[in-house]
Each structure stands twice: as structure tokens, then as C-alpha cells.
């Protein structure tokens, strides 16, 4: 990257798809001169001093980092075709952040080493289950990034730029080792792998002295994979420890992480933008159009491998162990773990750049964007009758109009003054993978089977939890009462309000720039931002708001 450009309120209508701001990275190019660079960094624990924590100094054990970089650029054809390639490859190893047993003060962790060892021994001897590491262990991270660019000066004054970015990362997501929430062992960690390919083509053309055209085509392929460290159900045990004659209670988690048991994402996007500049005297009129296509495949089923909760070690130690809670997400017969849908966006824009004279330039622009969603969840008639929401209704064909006005005035003289700003509407996208929540959660394609209450409790629970068996998941609750279903069933539903609108903000800015010396410029600015449309969440089925739908 040669430089970064951050734009908070750009009033050029060619820029769209954001409400907060946009960052533009200007990448390096090849020249007529050959340039080759190599670099590397290595660091390990022997080169790092102790960490200063409130409990005292701690050795920086398990820290290791190696980084290799290169870049090469030069001419293929002198003054006509140049290329530039850069890459970096990194490998890291470090312990989990936070407080770790066997290294830090147990009173900060609120779990004693003895109790964690009791838990691990019990799971290993009785169930042949590996609980995982409770202390410091190595988290691995590998990254590879390659950037390639070619610039071609075509005959007739046209220019073409071709870029490709490859990015790959694989890392062990650390378990929770903060002082809050359940303490997670290494078997509850997650390995994540992400691969990204981005190819873009820019073609700059001129037609005579009045017309200039810019064509942009970008193709992006993204793949995200999630793999739990264990194939077991997630197991959570509330552990009571005595540390320095003080009693502490904190849950410990192990087994397959609940939200990562099924969680993979594949996305393909293709974006085409064309803008034509027409010179009319000293003014410039811009006409343009955009078209984007997104193909999304998302496999997500939290709890597909099951989850158990034990209220204490004593319930795990019983001859017939007694969990207090069990849940598992199950797909409907014939349903696929992945949902697939497409989104197409269309956009048109027009802009007039007016040179008003005496250093004043103004932009008047208008942009219209509309997304279409192809595909819909299954219709849940029971939910529609009860709540009045149609599960098949998605935010599609939602027209967004964005008028903008910008100005720039520059004085003459040795120390120039510049006044710039504008006002306009900015329409943003939502991450379209969010729409997959409506596909996953229509109340029909999956159900969460639950059991609640220990089997030995009196009075007896309606759906008591069966004993944990590492050999397989239960087919029913523990001897449910006569006439009851094998499990209590819960269904999640996500719906969109019929009046849902995509994010849109109104922005106004004014900035004064003053040259103070040949090398120093001072700026004073004001920015006003008002969110006209925002995405919000509302729980429809909460106690006190409306009665629940009994499924």
C-alpha cells in the first residue's frame, strides 16, 4: 500500500454503500526501474521481558513470531506495461490472553487448580473424555497475503489496471480466560480458517477531447471455515472452589464450542461500475451505473452437537450423572445445514461539476440504489396468524435515493485558504449474511430439543435431563411424564418488519484549510451526522409484551 485515504463525508455520488465512511487504499505500481525488496522479523520468548501484571511479573512464555516479506516490481515493456508483486507470510504462537491456571493467582480466576484437576480426572477415568488444557498452551496462527498488480498504457491514451489480492489466515481462537464468564479449557477452543480472492479490473478510456470513461469490475471469492477443537457436546460444570479460605463459584466449559459446531460461510460477489464524464465548457457532467451480484451459502446450526450443564461436580460424580440442562439443535427431515440465496443491486447516478468562477467549484449529484433478494424462507402460517409477520418477506426492492451537494472554494495568493464541505444522503448496505438468519430461523427448518431439571429432583421435572453419555446423544429426555413428547421443543424465528429500510444517514460538513507556511497547513472542521434509518432488533415473544406461541 502506498497510502490510505479516509473519507468520512465524500459528496461525490460515485461513492456509495456506506453510512460511516470509506477508506481508499492506493496501492504501489511498477515503474521503468527494477526494484526488489526482502524483509523478515523473528521474535520469541527469549527476546521478551516479563509482563507486568497487578499480581506481579509474569514470564512471556510461549510467544513466537516469524514474518517474511518481499516485493518486486519493474517493466515488462518500457513506458507501457509494468507490474508489481508483494507478499507477506507470518506465523505466530502465543498463549491465551487473560488469567491462566498454573501461572496466575487462582483468586483472580476464581477456580482452584485442584478442582480443575478433579474434573479432568473424573472425565478421563469414567468417560474416557479428554478435558483439555486448563493452563498455558500454544495458540497457533498462520497468515499469507499476496498482492499483484499490472498497469498497461494502451495505444490511443487508454489505461488498464489489473489487480489480484490473495489472503489466507488460519488461527486458533483463544478460549475465554478473562475474569468473567465461564472459564474455558482448550477443548472448547475453535480453529478458524479464512480464504479470500479479490480480482479487479479498471479501464480508463478517452473519446476525443470531451468524453472520458472509467470501467471497474471486481470479483471476490470468500470462504470461512470453523472447526471446534472437540467432537464432544459442549459440557459446562459449575465448580465451587476454596481459595485461601474463601469460597468461589465459577462454571468451567469444555467440549465442542456451542456456536461453532456448524458454522461455515461461502460468498461470491461480482460488482460492475461504469462512469462517463462529459465536458461541457468548463463543467463536467457524470453519468454512471452500477450492478452487483452476491451469492451466499451459510451453514449455521449452533448446538448441533449438543450441550450439557451440570450444577456441580457432585452431579457429575453420581453413579447415574445428573445434568441440569440439555439442548441440541436438530434440522427438519430433508433440510440442509446451509442456506443459499442471492442478492442483486442496481444503481444509477448523475452529477454536475460546476465551475462557478473565482475559485468556487460545486457538485450537484443524485444517486438511486435498489437491492433485490432472490430466494425466501419457508412460510410459517402459524406464526403469521399469531404475530402477523410473514417469514417469507425480506427487505427487497427497497429504493434508496441519495441527493448530494458539495462545494470547494480556494483563494488566490501566497498563503491559500480553502473552504470545502457539503450536504447529502448516504445509503449503506447491511452485511447480507445477516439475511441468512431469516432463512435459518423460520420456525420450521430446525428445532431445539431441550430437557430441564435433574432426574432425581422432587417434585419431578416435566422433561428431566438424561445422563451424559459420550457414546451418543439422547433420543429423549429422562423418562418424560406420560403423554408428553420425548423433548421440550423450542423454535427460533427471525422476521423483518414490512416497513424495514436499509441504513441511510444525512451528513453536513464544513471545513476551512489555511496554509500557514510552505509546509504547515491548519484545518478546522464541523461534521453533522443524523441517522435516518438504522437496523434495530426487537424481541416479539417476551413476557409481558404478548403471549407466546405454543409449538
Secondary structure by P-SEA (a helix, b strand, c coil): ccbbbbbcccccccccccccbbbbbbbbbbccbbbbbbbcccccccccccccccccccccccbbbbbbbbbbbbbcccccccccccbbbbbbbbccccccccccccccccccaaaaaaaaaaaaaacccccccccbbbbbbbbbbbbbbbbbbcccbbbbbbbbbbbbbbbcccccccccccccccccbbbbbbbbbbbbbbbbbbccccbbbbbbbbbbbbbbbbbccccccbbbbbbbbbcccbbbbbbbbbcccccccbbbbbbbbbbbbbbbbbbcccbbbbbbbbbbbbbbbbbbbccccbbbbbccccccccccccccbbbbbbbcccccccccbbbbbbbccccccccccccbbbbbbbbbbbbbbcccccccaaaaaacccccccccccbbbbbbbbbbbbbbbccbbbbbbcccbbbbbbccccccccccccccccbbbbbccccccccccccbbbccccccccccccccccccccccbbbbbbbbbccccccbbbbbbbbbbbbbccccbbbbbbbbbbbbcbbbbbbbcccccccccccc
